[in-house]
Amino acid sequence: MSTENTYAFKAETNKVLKIITHSLYQKPEVFLRELISNSSDALNKVRLKKLTSDNILDADAELAIRISPDKDNKTLTISDTGIGMTKQELTENLGTIAQSGTEQFLQAIEDGTTDTSELIGMFGVGFYSAFLVADKVEVITRSSSPQSNAWKWVSDGEDSFTIEPAEKSTRGTDIILHLKEDEEEYLEGYRLRSLVKRYSNYVAFPVKLVKEEPEEDEEPEETINDQTALWRQNPDEISEEDYEEFYHHLGQGGKPLATVHVRVESPIQFFAVLFIPSMKPMNFNNNDKWGLTLYNRKVLINENNQDLLPEWARFVVGVVDGEDLKLNVSREVLQSTRTTRTIEKYITKKLIQKIEEMSEEEDDDEYMEFWREFGPFIKEGIAQEAKYKDRLTELLRFHSTAKEGKDGSVSLEDYVTRMKPDQDKIYYLTGLELDLLKKSPHLEYYKQNNLEVLLLGEAIDSFLMMHLQDYHEKQFFLIDQDEEEEDTKDEETTASDDDEEGEDEDKKKTGPFAPLLNRTLEVLDGKIKDVKTSDRLVGSVARLVTPSGGINSNLQRAMRIMEAQGGGAGMNLPMMGKVLQLNPNHELVKQLNNLIQTNADDQRIDMMIKQIHDNARILEGDVPDFTDMLSRLEDIMSFAVKDE
């Protein structure tokens, strides 16, 4: 008489199995991770039981997981010496999704809700990933109770499963996968080793690969996981060489610039090791290839997890390992929960603290190495996160016109310390190239008066300064703004009493340079807002400044950069609403003004005015029409030769 019992799957269970085997998991290979995780759980349970009870089968048996490929029979067996199962436990555990959990599971999938993490860890959903690669699964198990019997569970994952008595003298569970024809790669030793290394390398128990045909004098099995998770060890017991070796294990070269080791026991338990590289990580330009490697109880969940770091810190590499993280039903995606946010907040604070420590070292070569490589990301963080803005602002470093600022190591604290007693502003200048900034005509007045100016020569600086208004109650002032008095002695505007003519007449200039100023307005009509002479220029002919109340260069540059990144021609557009300031003491300005008064029809006048404007644009980082400009320069040179 047969003692085999057959159990029919419910209709809902068939739906669950189809979801699991066709769409829930992104990669079929994760079946091995799931089965090893289940074995690890079973081993943990028996280890705890051994601490409280002597009444246990095979009390001295090694706590281990074994993987046995059989190419002849096309089977793969995953065995453990864990807690095992009774018949009732076998029925309940492997019938989880066929019972009360089914409706909840299906509803969660249908609604797209995330409150399904309690299903993870049950010997149901994870176990059924075996059907990703197998067309039949056998489970032979014996409970740790000495009086227990062995049982066998068999199913093809379709309509039913059977349970019957079995022969097994040892405690634990054997899962035998009858692989599908196109899944025989999982019988290859190299493939199994790589999967264990990838997903289960740090499981607390040895994972052993049983060799089908060991060579003479060769061990019949080999341990293929490392077991020891460096991030869970005491930092005091880890050497710099150990950290460096693990850094290389994460795919990085060289030595890390800094290491952050985090161990938190309360209110949540998690562990992390973070590295600040000495250079940008490989594949850094790929927006999808950043983030931390996430483990749950030392089992790999995913790589490039972007939920645990703010985007500005995407240069950081490392691992996070939590206890009972909220995962989705496939155990492949971390859910956004209070726990997640707590981990991200804690890690971010520790990271900033480490960078602060680097910046406070007396010998700041290490910090300057960091700043040169990752400074733009700190600036991005200031623009992104108000809660860390003050701390990140202290990390900023600048080039400046002061002798101490030539190497780009000036902090805002350094600048404020050197400010003159009556100075109430922090002067700065932005542009797209540092070399152009150093030669900018905007600096002449400040150099002449021994006023330090910070030089910001990266594209992101325009965005940064939109989020920095002051530092220690000192306002930031962009020096390409018109800071002169509204009324000047050498030119004044006159307005007509006739309202209809007033709009055309309101820019007419008076004073000694009125001929040049008025001619400039005519020639550059629509390209500048106004023109005037300025005592802020020392050696240069001209400069372009933002008028009071105008759209400053930071905002204009930011808008142009965004348009250019979107495929537009933003970087080729002139900076709008600018005032052209001319140096009244420069010989060219004087001669040009005289030429207009003596021979207003001279062809050189308009060419020179346009060239002065284009030169000023170039110094601002603008891109004029070079074809037109080169043609004009050739004409100017031709006139120069004729004059000779």
GISUL-V140844 format. One record per run of one state. SS is the DSSP state (hx for helix, st for strand, lp for the rest). FROM is the first residue (numbers start at 1). LEN is the number of residues. If there is no record, write none. Layout:
<<SS/FROM/LEN> <SS/FROM/LEN>>
//
This chain:
<<lp/1/4> <st/5/4> <lp/9/2> <hx/11/14> <lp/25/5> <hx/30/23> <lp/53/11> <st/64/7> <lp/71/4> <st/75/6> <lp/81/6> <hx/87/7> <lp/94/2> <hx/96/3> <lp/99/2> <hx/101/11> <lp/112/5> <hx/117/3> <lp/120/7> <hx/127/6> <lp/133/1> <st/134/9> <lp/143/7> <st/150/6> <lp/156/4> <st/160/7> <lp/167/5> <st/172/8> <lp/180/1> <hx/181/7> <lp/188/1> <hx/189/11> <lp/200/6> <st/206/5> <lp/211/10> <st/221/3> <lp/224/6> <hx/230/3> <lp/233/2> <hx/235/3> <lp/238/2> <hx/240/10> <lp/250/8> <st/258/7> <lp/265/5> <st/270/7> <lp/277/15> <st/292/5> <lp/297/2> <st/299/7> <lp/306/5> <hx/311/3> <lp/314/2> <st/316/7> <lp/323/4> <st/327/1> <lp/328/6> <st/334/1> <lp/335/3> <hx/338/22> <lp/360/5> <hx/365/20> <lp/385/1> <hx/386/8> <lp/394/4> <st/398/3> <lp/401/2> <hx/403/3> <lp/406/4> <st/410/1> <lp/411/1> <hx/412/7> <lp/419/6> <st/425/6> <lp/431/3> <hx/434/5> <lp/439/2> <hx/441/8> <lp/449/5> <st/454/3> <lp/457/3> <hx/460/6> <lp/466/4> <st/470/2> <lp/472/2> <st/474/5> <lp/479/2> <st/481/1> <lp/482/11> <st/493/2> <lp/495/4> <hx/499/7> <lp/506/2> <st/508/2> <lp/510/4> <hx/514/10> <lp/524/1> <st/525/1> <lp/526/2> <st/528/1> <lp/529/1> <st/530/4> <lp/534/8> <st/542/5> <lp/547/6> <hx/553/13> <lp/566/4> <hx/570/3> <lp/573/5> <st/578/5> <lp/583/4> <hx/587/12> <lp/599/5> <hx/604/16> <lp/620/6> <hx/626/18> <lp/644/1>>
//
